[in-house]
Amino acid sequence: MEMQPVITPRVRRPRPAVVSLTDAAATQVKAIMAKADKPYVGLRVGVKQGGCAGQEYVLSYAEEIGPIDEIITDKDVTILIEPKAVLYLVGTTIDYETTKLASKFVFRNPNETDACGCGESVTITPVAPE
């Protein structure tokens, strides 16, 4: 009788969430979504080419979940990450800050290597895939 090899499935270690929200950002996203003109499935987060430093963060309403979107739920907020942006955003915390002159979402991204003087664009080095 021939012995069959025992195949042990590879156990993957848990991946950290690509992005997380501070309490202030979660509260603001929930407030914005509650006032939206129609129901959305979540907040879409991405990175696009542009600005004087080369890249800009993008936030938008998500009408549907794409087949390869990274889906994160943090503080009861659904965040959809565009697939091409995942390696640029790993480890990012999204905050919401209010000053005397402005209120805005702020990205704290450990992968940023430079930013423009006006604060509207950044240079991001993607995380090397394992």
N, CA, C and O atoms as a Tinker XYZ file with bonds, in Angstrom:
   520  protein
     1  N      0.839000   -1.169000    0.000000    73     2
     2  CA     0.000000    0.000000    0.000000    64     1     3
     3  C      0.893000    1.244000    0.000000    63     2     4     5
     4  O      1.792000    1.386000    0.829000    81     3
     5  N      0.621000    2.133000   -0.948000    73     3     6
     6  CA     1.442000    3.327000   -1.093000    64     5     7
     7  C      0.950000    4.418000   -0.151000    63     6     8     9
     8  O     -0.248000    4.683000   -0.055000    81     7
     9  N      1.886000    5.037000    0.535000    73     7    10
    10  CA     1.549000    6.109000    1.476000    64     9    11
    11  C      1.373000    7.422000    0.709000    63    10    12    13
    12  O      2.213000    7.792000   -0.112000    81    11
    13  N      0.303000    8.099000    0.981000    73    11    14
    14  CA     0.060000    9.404000    0.382000    64    13    15
    15  C      0.748000   10.471000    1.242000    63    14    16    17
    16  O      0.683000   10.416000    2.470000    81    15
    17  N      1.402000   11.434000    0.600000    73    15    18
    18  CA     2.047000   12.485000    1.397000    64    17    19
    19  C      0.985000   13.322000    2.126000    63    18    20    21
    20  O     -0.112000   13.562000    1.622000    81    19
    21  N      1.355000   13.741000    3.303000    73    19    22
    22  CA     0.470000   14.601000    4.075000    64    21    23
    23  C      0.752000   16.037000    3.657000    63    22    24    25
    24  O      1.881000   16.519000    3.749000    81    23
    25  N     -0.277000   16.698000    3.204000    73    23    26
    26  CA    -0.121000   18.091000    2.776000    64    25    27
    27  C     -0.647000   18.979000    3.891000    63    26    28    29
    28  O     -1.818000   18.923000    4.266000    81    27
    29  N      0.242000   19.785000    4.397000    73    27    30
    30  CA    -0.135000   20.720000    5.452000    64    29    31
    31  C     -0.352000   22.078000    4.810000    63    30    32    33
    32  O      0.550000   22.621000    4.172000    81    31
    33  N     -1.547000   22.626000    4.978000    73    31    34
    34  CA    -1.775000   23.949000    4.380000    64    33    35
    35  C     -0.872000   24.999000    5.017000    63    34    36    37
    36  O     -0.609000   24.986000    6.220000    81    35
    37  N     -0.417000   25.893000    4.174000    73    35    38
    38  CA     0.441000   26.975000    4.655000    64    37    39
    39  C     -0.407000   27.963000    5.445000    63    38    40    41
    40  O     -1.410000   28.478000    4.950000    81    39
    41  N      0.003000   28.214000    6.651000    73    39    42
    42  CA    -0.728000   29.161000    7.488000    64    41    43
    43  C     -0.189000   30.553000    7.204000    63    42    44    45
    44  O      0.997000   30.832000    7.382000    81    43
    45  N     -1.086000   31.410000    6.762000    73    43    46
    46  CA    -0.674000   32.791000    6.484000    64    45    47
    47  C     -0.802000   33.616000    7.748000    63    46    48    49
    48  O     -1.766000   33.499000    8.505000    81    47
    49  N      0.190000   34.445000    7.948000    73    47    50
    50  CA     0.095000   35.325000    9.103000    64    49    51
    51  C     -0.881000   36.438000    8.781000    63    50    52    53
    52  O     -1.010000   36.836000    7.624000    81    51
    53  N     -1.566000   36.942000    9.788000    73    51    54
    54  CA    -2.544000   37.997000    9.525000    64    53    55
    55  C     -1.859000   39.233000    8.959000    63    54    56    57
    56  O     -0.796000   39.643000    9.425000    81    55
    57  N     -2.488000   39.814000    7.948000    73    55    58
    58  CA    -1.945000   41.038000    7.358000    64    57    59
    59  C     -2.489000   42.241000    8.115000    63    58    60    61
    60  O     -3.648000   42.250000    8.530000    81    59
    61  N     -1.658000   43.247000    8.292000    73    59    62
    62  CA    -2.197000   44.467000    8.901000    64    61    63
    63  C     -3.145000   45.142000    7.917000    63    62    64    65
    64  O     -3.019000   44.981000    6.703000    81    63
    65  N     -4.087000   45.893000    8.454000    73    63    66
    66  CA    -5.000000   46.640000    7.586000    64    65    67
    67  C     -4.184000   47.647000    6.776000    63    66    68    69
    68  O     -3.215000   48.221000    7.273000    81    67
    69  N     -4.581000   47.847000    5.547000    73    67    70
    70  CA    -3.871000   48.792000    4.686000    64    69    71
    71  C     -3.984000   50.194000    5.262000    63    70    72    73
    72  O     -2.985000   50.907000    5.357000    81    71
    73  N     -5.195000   50.598000    5.650000    73    71    74
    74  CA    -5.404000   51.896000    6.279000    64    73    75
    75  C     -6.261000   51.727000    7.522000    63    74    76    77
    76  O     -6.992000   50.748000    7.673000    81    75
    77  N     -6.149000   52.703000    8.402000    73    75    78
    78  CA    -7.021000   52.752000    9.576000    64    77    79
    79  C     -7.506000   54.193000    9.730000    63    78    80    81
    80  O     -6.924000   55.124000    9.174000    81    79
    81  N     -8.578000   54.353000   10.492000    73    79    82
    82  CA    -9.162000   55.671000   10.727000    64    81    83
    83  C     -9.008000   56.052000   12.183000    63    82    84    85
    84  O     -9.119000   55.205000   13.069000    81    83
    85  N     -8.754000   57.326000   12.432000    73    83    86
    86  CA    -8.834000   57.822000   13.802000    64    85    87
    87  C    -10.310000   57.968000   14.144000    63    86    88    89
    88  O    -11.160000   57.901000   13.256000    81    87
    89  N    -10.622000   58.166000   15.409000    73    87    90
    90  CA   -12.013000   58.386000   15.811000    64    89    91
    91  C    -12.598000   59.599000   15.105000    63    90    92    93
    92  O    -13.750000   59.573000   14.674000    81    91
    93  N    -11.800000   60.670000   14.984000    73    91    94
    94  CA   -12.293000   61.901000   14.333000    64    93    95
    95  C    -12.617000   61.645000   12.861000    63    94    96    97
    96  O    -13.628000   62.133000   12.357000    81    95
    97  N    -11.768000   60.887000   12.171000    73    95    98
    98  CA   -12.023000   60.596000   10.756000    64    97    99
    99  C    -13.255000   59.712000   10.601000    63    98   100   101
   100  O    -14.070000   59.940000    9.706000    81    99
   101  N    -13.400000   58.707000   11.460000    73    99   102
   102  CA   -14.565000   57.817000   11.386000    64   101   103
   103  C    -15.853000   58.601000   11.613000    63   102   104   105
   104  O    -16.840000   58.397000   10.906000    81   103
   105  N    -15.844000   59.484000   12.585000    73   103   106
   106  CA   -17.021000   60.304000   12.872000    64   105   107
   107  C    -17.369000   61.169000   11.668000    63   106   108   109
   108  O    -18.541000   61.282000   11.308000    81   107
   109  N    -16.375000   61.776000   11.046000    73   107   110
   110  CA   -16.620000   62.651000    9.893000    64   109   111
   111  C    -17.118000   61.852000    8.688000    63   110   112   113
   112  O    -18.035000   62.293000    7.996000    81   111
   113  N    -16.531000   60.691000    8.430000    73   111   114
   114  CA   -16.984000   59.870000    7.301000    64   113   115
   115  C    -18.439000   59.464000    7.521000    63   114   116   117
   116  O    -19.245000   59.535000    6.592000    81   115
   117  N    -18.783000   59.042000    8.725000    73   115   118
   118  CA   -20.172000   58.648000    9.018000    64   117   119
   119  C    -21.123000   59.823000    8.797000    63   118   120   121
   120  O    -22.212000   59.644000    8.251000    81   119
   121  N    -20.723000   61.013000    9.213000    73   119   122
   122  CA   -21.567000   62.201000    9.026000    64   121   123
   123  C    -21.739000   62.524000    7.547000    63   122   124   125
   124  O    -22.842000   62.852000    7.111000    81   123
   125  N    -20.667000   62.436000    6.775000    73   123   126
   126  CA   -20.731000   62.715000    5.338000    64   125   127
   127  C    -21.608000   61.682000    4.639000    63   126   128   129
   128  O    -22.433000   62.031000    3.795000    81   127
   129  N    -21.428000   60.419000    4.989000    73   127   130
   130  CA   -22.211000   59.348000    4.353000    64   129   131
   131  C    -23.695000   59.488000    4.695000    63   130   132   133
   132  O    -24.554000   59.194000    3.864000    81   131
   133  N    -23.998000   59.938000    5.918000    73   131   134
   134  CA   -25.401000   60.107000    6.320000    64   133   135
   135  C    -26.081000   61.217000    5.520000    63   134   136   137
   136  O    -27.295000   61.182000    5.325000    81   135
   137  N    -25.309000   62.199000    5.056000    73   135   138
   138  CA   -25.865000   63.322000    4.294000    64   137   139
   139  C    -25.780000   63.108000    2.786000    63   138   140   141
   140  O    -26.208000   63.976000    2.024000    81   139
   141  N    -25.245000   61.988000    2.339000    73   139   142
   142  CA   -25.063000   61.736000    0.907000    64   141   143
   143  C    -26.410000   61.707000    0.193000    63   142   144   145
   144  O    -27.446000   61.412000    0.789000    81   143
   145  N    -26.366000   62.022000   -1.097000    73   143   146
   146  CA   -27.591000   62.086000   -1.892000    64   145   147
   147  C    -28.220000   60.726000   -2.173000    63   146   148   149
   148  O    -29.375000   60.648000   -2.591000    81   147
   149  N    -27.462000   59.656000   -1.944000    73   147   150
   150  CA   -27.991000   58.300000   -2.090000    64   149   151
   151  C    -27.139000   57.364000   -1.253000    63   150   152   153
   152  O    -26.057000   57.751000   -0.813000    81   151
   153  N    -27.597000   56.147000   -1.024000    73   151   154
   154  CA   -26.784000   55.234000   -0.222000    64   153   155
   155  C    -25.550000   54.753000   -0.991000    63   154   156   157
   156  O    -25.626000   54.440000   -2.179000    81   155
   157  N    -24.443000   54.702000   -0.310000    73   155   158
   158  CA   -23.191000   54.216000   -0.894000    64   157   159
   159  C    -22.712000   53.035000   -0.059000    63   158   160   161
   160  O    -23.087000   52.892000    1.105000    81   159
   161  N    -21.869000   52.178000   -0.673000    73   159   162
   162  CA   -21.389000   50.998000    0.050000    64   161   163
   163  C    -20.206000   51.324000    0.952000    63   162   164   165
   164  O    -19.876000   50.541000    1.842000    81   163
   165  N    -19.567000   52.463000    0.734000    73   163   166
   166  CA   -18.436000   52.830000    1.573000    64   165   167
   167  C    -17.664000   54.000000    1.006000    63   166   168   169
   168  O    -18.119000   54.693000    0.097000    81   167
   169  N    -16.496000   54.199000    1.561000    73   167   170
   170  CA   -15.581000   55.264000    1.159000    64   169   171
   171  C    -14.471000   54.640000    0.324000    63   170   172   173
   172  O    -13.817000   53.699000    0.772000    81   171
   173  N    -14.249000   55.153000   -0.884000    73   171   174
   174  CA   -13.174000   54.650000   -1.741000    64   173   175
   175  C    -11.941000   55.521000   -1.530000    63   174   176   177
   176  O    -12.027000   56.748000   -1.567000    81   175
   177  N    -10.798000   54.885000   -1.310000    73   175   178
   178  CA    -9.535000   55.579000   -1.095000    64   177   179
   179  C     -8.552000   55.120000   -2.159000    63   178   180   181
   180  O     -8.418000   53.926000   -2.425000    81   179
   181  N     -7.867000   56.080000   -2.763000    73   179   182
   182  CA    -6.888000   55.738000   -3.790000    64   181   183
   183  C     -5.779000   56.758000   -3.854000    63   182   184   185
   184  O     -5.725000   57.696000   -3.058000    81   183
   185  N     -4.902000   56.564000   -4.805000    73   183   186
   186  CA    -3.786000   57.458000   -5.073000    64   185   187
   187  C     -3.776000   57.684000   -6.576000    63   186   188   189
   188  O     -3.927000   56.739000   -7.350000    81   187
   189  N     -3.599000   58.945000   -6.993000    73   187   190
   190  CA    -3.513000   59.227000   -8.425000    64   189   191
   191  C     -2.284000   60.070000   -8.706000    63   190   192   193
   192  O     -1.747000   60.728000   -7.815000    81   191
   193  N     -1.850000   60.040000   -9.945000    73   191   194
   194  CA    -0.723000   60.860000  -10.369000    64   193   195
   195  C     -1.195000   62.308000  -10.468000    63   194   196   197
   196  O     -2.262000   62.586000  -11.014000    81   195
   197  N     -0.396000   63.219000   -9.940000    73   195   198
   198  CA    -0.747000   64.627000  -10.051000    64   197   199
   199  C     -0.057000   65.460000   -8.997000    63   198   200   201
   200  O      0.591000   64.932000   -8.093000    81   199
   201  N     -0.199000   66.756000   -9.118000    73   199   202
   202  CA     0.402000   67.673000   -8.166000    64   201   203
   203  C      1.891000   67.832000   -8.397000    63   202   204   205
   204  O      2.499000   67.097000   -9.176000    81   203
   205  N      2.469000   68.807000   -7.706000    73   203   206
   206  CA     3.883000   69.100000   -7.937000    64   205   207
   207  C      4.818000   68.060000   -7.341000    63   206   208   209
   208  O      5.973000   67.981000   -7.759000    81   207
   209  N      4.364000   67.253000   -6.375000    73   207   210
   210  CA     5.212000   66.205000   -5.814000    64   209   211
   211  C      4.978000   64.854000   -6.493000    63   210   212   213
   212  O      5.705000   63.899000   -6.222000    81   211
   213  N      3.978000   64.761000   -7.370000    73   211   214
   214  CA     3.815000   63.556000   -8.168000    64   213   215
   215  C      2.578000   62.712000   -7.903000    63   214   216   217
   216  O      2.089000   62.045000   -8.815000    81   215
   217  N      2.053000   62.724000   -6.660000    73   215   218
   218  CA     0.897000   61.888000   -6.358000    64   217   219
   219  C     -0.051000   62.620000   -5.409000    63   218   220   221
   220  O      0.362000   63.477000   -4.628000    81   219
   221  N     -1.324000   62.262000   -5.498000    73   219   222
   222  CA    -2.344000   62.859000   -4.635000    64   221   223
   223  C     -3.238000   61.751000   -4.097000    63   222   224   225
   224  O     -3.490000   60.757000   -4.778000    81   223
   225  N     -3.711000   61.932000   -2.877000    73   223   226
   226  CA    -4.687000   61.009000   -2.305000    64   225   227
   227  C     -6.062000   61.343000   -2.866000    63   226   228   229
   228  O     -6.362000   62.506000   -3.138000    81   227
   229  N     -6.894000   60.321000   -3.038000    73   227   230
   230  CA    -8.232000   60.494000   -3.579000    64   229   231
   231  C     -9.230000   59.833000   -2.641000    63   230   232   233
   232  O     -9.060000   58.674000   -2.261000    81   231
   233  N    -10.269000   60.569000   -2.268000    73   231   234
   234  CA   -11.378000   60.043000   -1.481000    64   233   235
   235  C    -12.650000   60.257000   -2.287000    63   234   236   237
   236  O    -12.861000   61.333000   -2.847000    81   235
   237  N    -13.499000   59.235000   -2.347000    73   235   238
   238  CA   -14.764000   59.383000   -3.051000    64   237   239
   239  C    -15.777000   58.397000   -2.487000    63   238   240   241
   240  O    -15.428000   57.454000   -1.777000    81   239
   241  N    -17.030000   58.640000   -2.818000    73   239   242
   242  CA   -18.076000   57.694000   -2.463000    64   241   243
   243  C    -17.892000   56.438000   -3.313000    63   242   244   245
   244  O    -17.516000   56.530000   -4.481000    81   243
   245  N    -18.151000   55.277000   -2.735000    73   243   246
   246  CA   -18.094000   54.031000   -3.489000    64   245   247
   247  C    -19.515000   53.544000   -3.733000    63   246   248   249
   248  O    -20.253000   53.264000   -2.788000    81   247
   249  N    -19.895000   53.445000   -4.994000    73   247   250
   250  CA   -21.237000   52.973000   -5.339000    64   249   251
   251  C    -21.323000   51.455000   -5.336000    63   250   252   253
   252  O    -22.389000   50.883000   -5.107000    81   251
   253  N    -20.201000   50.811000   -5.590000    73   251   254
   254  CA   -20.180000   49.352000   -5.578000    64   253   255
   255  C    -18.794000   48.863000   -5.197000    63   254   256   257
   256  O    -17.815000   49.604000   -5.282000    81   255
   257  N    -18.724000   47.622000   -4.783000    73   255   258
   258  CA   -17.452000   47.009000   -4.424000    64   257   259
   259  C    -16.897000   46.345000   -5.673000    63   258   260   261
   260  O    -17.547000   45.497000   -6.284000    81   259
   261  N    -15.687000   46.745000   -6.044000    73   259   262
   262  CA   -15.035000   46.138000   -7.204000    64   261   263
   263  C    -14.570000   44.728000   -6.879000    63   262   264   265
   264  O    -14.339000   44.406000   -5.713000    81   263
   265  N    -14.429000   43.887000   -7.894000    73   263   266
   266  CA   -14.078000   42.485000   -7.655000    64   265   267
   267  C    -12.723000   42.283000   -6.979000    63   266   268   269
   268  O    -12.510000   41.257000   -6.332000    81   267
   269  N    -11.806000   43.237000   -7.115000    73   267   270
   270  CA   -10.506000   43.068000   -6.466000    64   269   271
   271  C    -10.163000   44.216000   -5.511000    63   270   272   273
   272  O     -8.997000   44.425000   -5.177000    81   271
   273  N    -11.183000   44.955000   -5.075000    73   271   274
   274  CA   -10.967000   45.991000   -4.069000    64   273   275
   275  C    -10.518000   45.360000   -2.761000    63   274   276   277
   276  O    -10.970000   44.271000   -2.406000    81   275
   277  N     -9.640000   46.029000   -2.052000    73   275   278
   278  CA    -9.284000   45.644000   -0.682000    64   277   279
   279  C    -10.380000   46.245000    0.196000    63   278   280   281
   280  O    -10.610000   47.454000    0.151000    81   279
   281  N    -11.052000   45.426000    0.984000    73   279   282
   282  CA   -12.168000   45.891000    1.811000    64   281   283
   283  C    -11.726000   45.905000    3.269000    63   282   284   285
   284  O    -11.271000   44.895000    3.806000    81   283
   285  N    -11.868000   47.061000    3.895000    73   283   286
   286  CA   -11.494000   47.224000    5.293000    64   285   287
   287  C    -12.691000   47.804000    6.033000    63   286   288   289
   288  O    -13.351000   48.719000    5.540000    81   287
   289  N    -12.962000   47.278000    7.199000    73   287   290
   290  CA   -13.987000   47.865000    8.059000    64   289   291
   291  C    -13.288000   48.312000    9.324000    63   290   292   293
   292  O    -12.698000   47.501000   10.039000    81   291
   293  N    -13.354000   49.600000    9.599000    73   291   294
   294  CA   -12.718000   50.168000   10.784000    64   293   295
   295  C    -13.693000   51.145000   11.430000    63   294   296   297
   296  O    -14.173000   52.072000   10.777000    81   295
   297  N    -13.981000   50.941000   12.690000    73   295   298
   298  CA   -14.882000   51.813000   13.447000    64   297   299
   299  C    -16.240000   51.952000   12.742000    63   298   300   301
   300  O    -16.801000   53.045000   12.661000    81   299
   301  N    -16.747000   50.841000   12.243000    73   299   302
   302  CA   -18.039000   50.773000   11.546000    64   301   303
   303  C    -18.078000   51.570000   10.245000    63   302   304   305
   304  O    -19.154000   51.969000    9.801000    81   303
   305  N    -16.930000   51.805000    9.633000    73   303   306
   306  CA   -16.844000   52.468000    8.335000    64   305   307
   307  C    -16.232000   51.478000    7.348000    63   306   308   309
   308  O    -15.198000   50.871000    7.628000    81   307
   309  N    -16.880000   51.318000    6.187000    73   307   310
   310  CA   -16.336000   50.455000    5.142000    64   309   311
   311  C    -15.456000   51.293000    4.230000    63   310   312   313
   312  O    -15.886000   52.307000    3.680000    81   311
   313  N    -14.210000   50.846000    4.083000    73   311   314
   314  CA   -13.231000   51.534000    3.246000    64   313   315
   315  C    -12.846000   50.580000    2.126000    63   314   316   317
   316  O    -12.496000   49.426000    2.374000    81   315
   317  N    -12.911000   51.062000    0.908000    73   315   318
   318  CA   -12.516000   50.272000   -0.253000    64   317   319
   319  C    -11.246000   50.879000   -0.831000    63   318   320   321
   320  O    -11.211000   52.061000   -1.173000    81   319
   321  N    -10.212000   50.066000   -0.936000    73   319   322
   322  CA    -8.935000   50.540000   -1.456000    64   321   323
   323  C     -8.794000   50.062000   -2.890000    63   322   324   325
   324  O     -8.932000   48.872000   -3.176000    81   323
   325  N     -8.520000   50.992000   -3.786000    73   323   326
   326  CA    -8.282000   50.637000   -5.177000    64   325   327
   327  C     -7.065000   49.714000   -5.229000    63   326   328   329
   328  O     -6.059000   49.991000   -4.575000    81   327
   329  N     -7.134000   48.631000   -5.987000    73   327   330
   330  CA    -6.043000   47.660000   -6.007000    64   329   331
   331  C     -4.672000   48.258000   -6.305000    63   330   332   333
   332  O     -3.678000   47.868000   -5.692000    81   331
   333  N     -4.613000   49.204000   -7.247000    73   331   334
   334  CA    -3.311000   49.784000   -7.609000    64   333   335
   335  C     -2.744000   50.687000   -6.504000    63   334   336   337
   336  O     -1.575000   51.066000   -6.563000    81   335
   337  N     -3.555000   51.033000   -5.501000    73   335   338
   338  CA    -3.102000   51.923000   -4.434000    64   337   339
   339  C     -2.655000   51.190000   -3.175000    63   338   340   341
   340  O     -2.051000   51.799000   -2.292000    81   339
   341  N     -2.939000   49.899000   -3.076000    73   339   342
   342  CA    -2.682000   49.168000   -1.833000    64   341   343
   343  C     -1.236000   49.312000   -1.370000    63   342   344   345
   344  O     -0.999000   49.661000   -0.213000    81   343
   345  N     -0.270000   49.054000   -2.238000    73   343   346
   346  CA     1.137000   49.097000   -1.823000    64   345   347
   347  C      1.609000   50.508000   -1.465000    63   346   348   349
   348  O      2.620000   50.664000   -0.781000    81   347
   349  N      0.893000   51.524000   -1.917000    73   347   350
   350  CA     1.239000   52.901000   -1.565000    64   349   351
   351  C      0.659000   53.303000   -0.206000    63   350   352   353
   352  O      1.144000   54.243000    0.423000    81   351
   353  N     -0.370000   52.595000    0.241000    73   351   354
   354  CA    -1.104000   53.012000    1.438000    64   353   355
   355  C     -0.876000   52.139000    2.673000    63   354   356   357
   356  O     -1.385000   52.468000    3.744000    81   355
   357  N     -0.137000   51.052000    2.561000    73   355   358
   358  CA     0.054000   50.144000    3.693000    64   357   359
   359  C      0.568000   50.919000    4.912000    63   358   360   361
   360  O      1.587000   51.605000    4.844000    81   359
   361  N     -0.153000   50.795000    6.013000    73   359   362
   362  CA     0.254000   51.442000    7.262000    64   361   363
   363  C     -0.268000   52.856000    7.447000    63   362   364   365
   364  O      0.084000   53.515000    8.426000    81   363
   365  N     -1.091000   53.333000    6.540000    73   363   366
   366  CA    -1.584000   54.712000    6.590000    64   365   367
   367  C     -2.719000   54.871000    7.609000    63   366   368   369
   368  O     -3.602000   54.020000    7.715000    81   367
   369  N     -2.674000   55.957000    8.339000    73   367   370
   370  CA    -3.766000   56.348000    9.220000    64   369   371
   371  C     -4.406000   57.592000    8.629000    63   370   372   373
   372  O     -3.720000   58.561000    8.302000    81   371
   373  N     -5.733000   57.557000    8.493000    73   371   374
   374  CA    -6.465000   58.723000    7.995000    64   373   375
   375  C     -7.080000   59.423000    9.197000    63   374   376   377
   376  O     -7.795000   58.809000    9.990000    81   375
   377  N     -6.794000   60.714000    9.324000    73   375   378
   378  CA    -7.303000   61.523000   10.425000    64   377   379
   379  C     -8.165000   62.639000    9.839000    63   378   380   381
   380  O     -8.147000   62.873000    8.630000    81   379
   381  N     -8.908000   63.317000   10.688000    73   379   382
   382  CA    -9.676000   64.487000   10.277000    64   381   383
   383  C     -9.328000   65.598000   11.245000    63   382   384   385
   384  O     -9.523000   65.470000   12.454000    81   383
   385  N     -8.809000   66.692000   10.702000    73   383   386
   386  CA    -8.359000   67.803000   11.537000    64   385   387
   387  C     -9.147000   69.064000   11.214000    63   386   388   389
   388  O     -9.491000   69.332000   10.063000    81   387
   389  N     -9.420000   69.824000   12.259000    73   387   390
   390  CA   -10.080000   71.114000   12.115000    64   389   391
   391  C     -9.182000   72.173000   12.738000    63   390   392   393
   392  O     -8.788000   72.065000   13.899000    81   391
   393  N     -8.859000   73.209000   11.945000    73   391   394
   394  CA    -8.087000   74.342000   12.442000    64   393   395
   395  C     -8.961000   75.587000   12.310000    63   394   396   397
   396  O    -10.123000   75.494000   11.912000    81   395
   397  N     -8.411000   76.736000   12.638000    73   395   398
   398  CA    -9.170000   77.981000   12.508000    64   397   399
   399  C     -9.514000   78.286000   11.054000    63   398   400   401
   400  O    -10.509000   78.958000   10.782000    81   399
   401  N     -8.705000   77.802000   10.123000    73   399   402
   402  CA    -8.897000   78.154000    8.720000    64   401   403
   403  C     -9.422000   77.025000    7.832000    63   402   404   405
   404  O     -9.899000   77.285000    6.727000    81   403
   405  N     -9.343000   75.788000    8.294000    73   403   406
   406  CA    -9.747000   74.687000    7.410000    64   405   407
   407  C    -10.086000   73.425000    8.198000    63   406   408   409
   408  O     -9.656000   73.235000    9.336000    81   407
   409  N    -10.864000   72.586000    7.558000    73   407   410
   410  CA   -11.137000   71.243000    8.060000    64   409   411
   411  C    -10.846000   70.286000    6.918000    63   410   412   413
   412  O    -11.296000   70.506000    5.793000    81   411
   413  N    -10.095000   69.222000    7.195000    73   411   414
   414  CA    -9.739000   68.312000    6.101000    64   413   415
   415  C     -9.286000   66.963000    6.632000    63   414   416   417
   416  O     -8.899000   66.813000    7.790000    81   415
   417  N     -9.351000   65.985000    5.727000    73   415   418
   418  CA    -8.790000   64.673000    6.020000    64   417   419
   419  C     -7.278000   64.765000    5.830000    63   418   420   421
   420  O     -6.795000   65.404000    4.895000    81   419
   421  N     -6.543000   64.120000    6.726000    73   419   422
   422  CA    -5.090000   64.140000    6.691000    64   421   423
   423  C     -4.610000   62.691000    6.657000    63   422   424   425
   424  O     -5.056000   61.862000    7.450000    81   423
   425  N     -3.708000   62.400000    5.744000    73   423   426
   426  CA    -3.140000   61.058000    5.622000    64   425   427
   427  C     -1.781000   61.030000    6.312000    63   426   428   429
   428  O     -0.904000   61.836000    6.000000    81   427
   429  N     -1.609000   60.108000    7.245000    73   427   430
   430  CA    -0.313000   59.890000    7.890000    64   429   431
   431  C      0.218000   58.573000    7.332000    63   430   432   433
   432  O     -0.123000   57.489000    7.803000    81   431
   433  N      1.064000   58.706000    6.312000    73   431   434
   434  CA     1.516000   57.556000    5.541000    64   433   435
   435  C      3.013000   57.351000    5.745000    63   434   436   437
   436  O      3.806000   58.216000    5.375000    81   435
   437  N      3.414000   56.217000    6.331000    73   435   438
   438  CA     4.841000   55.977000    6.551000    64   437   439
   439  C      5.622000   55.782000    5.248000    63   438   440   441
   440  O      6.853000   55.765000    5.267000    81   439
   441  N      4.931000   55.638000    4.133000    73   439   442
   442  CA     5.582000   55.431000    2.843000    64   441   443
   443  C      5.846000   56.730000    2.084000    63   442   444   445
   444  O      6.450000   56.707000    1.012000    81   443
   445  N      5.401000   57.857000    2.628000    73   443   446
   446  CA     5.672000   59.148000    1.988000    64   445   447
   447  C      7.157000   59.461000    2.115000    63   446   448   449
   448  O      7.745000   59.326000    3.188000    81   447
   449  N      7.747000   59.877000    1.014000    73   447   450
   450  CA     9.162000   60.251000    1.036000    64   449   451
   451  C      9.361000   61.743000    0.799000    63   450   452   453
   452  O     10.457000   62.262000    1.008000    81   451
   453  N      8.305000   62.441000    0.362000    73   451   454
   454  CA     8.412000   63.874000    0.105000    64   453   455
   455  C      7.001000   64.445000   -0.003000    63   454   456   457
   456  O      6.040000   63.711000   -0.230000    81   455
   457  N      6.891000   65.739000    0.160000    73   455   458
   458  CA     5.610000   66.428000   -0.004000    64   457   459
   459  C      5.883000   67.802000   -0.586000    63   458   460   461
   460  O      6.958000   68.371000   -0.394000    81   459
   461  N      4.894000   68.328000   -1.302000    73   459   462
   462  CA     5.064000   69.668000   -1.874000    64   461   463
   463  C      4.849000   70.715000   -0.785000    63   462   464   465
   464  O      4.342000   70.408000    0.294000    81   463
   465  N      5.228000   71.917000   -1.068000    73   463   466
   466  CA     5.096000   72.998000   -0.093000    64   465   467
   467  C      3.664000   73.354000    0.242000    63   466   468   469
   468  O      3.383000   73.790000    1.358000    81   467
   469  N      2.746000   73.177000   -0.706000    73   467   470
   470  CA     1.352000   73.545000   -0.453000    64   469   471
   471  C      0.595000   72.448000    0.286000    63   470   472   473
   472  O     -0.522000   72.675000    0.750000    81   471
   473  N      1.193000   71.255000    0.403000    73   471   474
   474  CA     0.559000   70.171000    1.135000    64   473   475
   475  C     -0.507000   69.413000    0.377000    63   474   476   477
   476  O     -1.219000   68.604000    0.972000    81   475
   477  N     -0.639000   69.643000   -0.908000    73   475   478
   478  CA    -1.683000   68.984000   -1.693000    64   477   479
   479  C     -1.215000   67.711000   -2.381000    63   478   480   481
   480  O     -2.041000   66.891000   -2.782000    81   479
   481  N      0.098000   67.528000   -2.526000    73   479   482
   482  CA     0.570000   66.312000   -3.178000    64   481   483
   483  C      1.795000   65.776000   -2.448000    63   482   484   485
   484  O      2.442000   66.485000   -1.678000    81   483
   485  N      2.095000   64.513000   -2.709000    73   483   486
   486  CA     3.166000   63.811000   -2.012000    64   485   487
   487  C      3.913000   62.910000   -2.985000    63   486   488   489
   488  O      3.468000   62.666000   -4.106000    81   487
   489  N      5.052000   62.428000   -2.529000    73   487   490
   490  CA     5.770000   61.374000   -3.229000    64   489   491
   491  C      5.714000   60.165000   -2.321000    63   490   492   493
   492  O      6.078000   60.244000   -1.147000    81   491
   493  N      5.256000   59.034000   -2.865000    73   491   494
   494  CA     5.101000   57.818000   -2.072000    64   493   495
   495  C      5.896000   56.701000   -2.721000    63   494   496   497
   496  O      5.794000   56.469000   -3.925000    81   495
   497  N      6.691000   56.008000   -1.913000    73   495   498
   498  CA     7.394000   54.832000   -2.383000    64   497   499
   499  C      6.588000   53.612000   -1.972000    63   498   500   501
   500  O      6.361000   53.410000   -0.779000    81   499
   501  N      6.145000   52.790000   -2.923000    73   499   502
   502  CA     5.317000   51.646000   -2.554000    64   501   503
   503  C      6.096000   50.635000   -1.718000    63   502   504   505
   504  O      7.312000   50.499000   -1.848000    81   503
   505  N      5.369000   49.936000   -0.864000    73   503   506
   506  CA     5.934000   48.871000   -0.057000    64   505   507
   507  C      6.287000   47.730000   -0.991000    63   506   508   509
   508  O      5.523000   47.418000   -1.905000    81   507
   509  N      7.440000   47.100000   -0.774000    73   507   510
   510  CA     7.825000   45.958000   -1.599000    64   509   511
   511  C      6.967000   44.763000   -1.202000    63   510   512   513
   512  O      6.869000   44.451000   -0.015000    81   511
   513  N      6.340000   44.083000   -2.171000    73   511   514
   514  CA     5.530000   42.912000   -1.831000    64   513   515
   515  C      6.414000   41.813000   -1.249000    63   514   516   517
   516  O      7.582000   41.666000   -1.611000    81   515
   517  N      5.816000   41.042000   -0.333000    73   515   518
   518  CA     6.582000   39.964000    0.303000    64   517   519
   519  C      6.742000   38.805000   -0.641000    63   518   520
   520  O      7.359000   37.800000   -0.287000    81   519
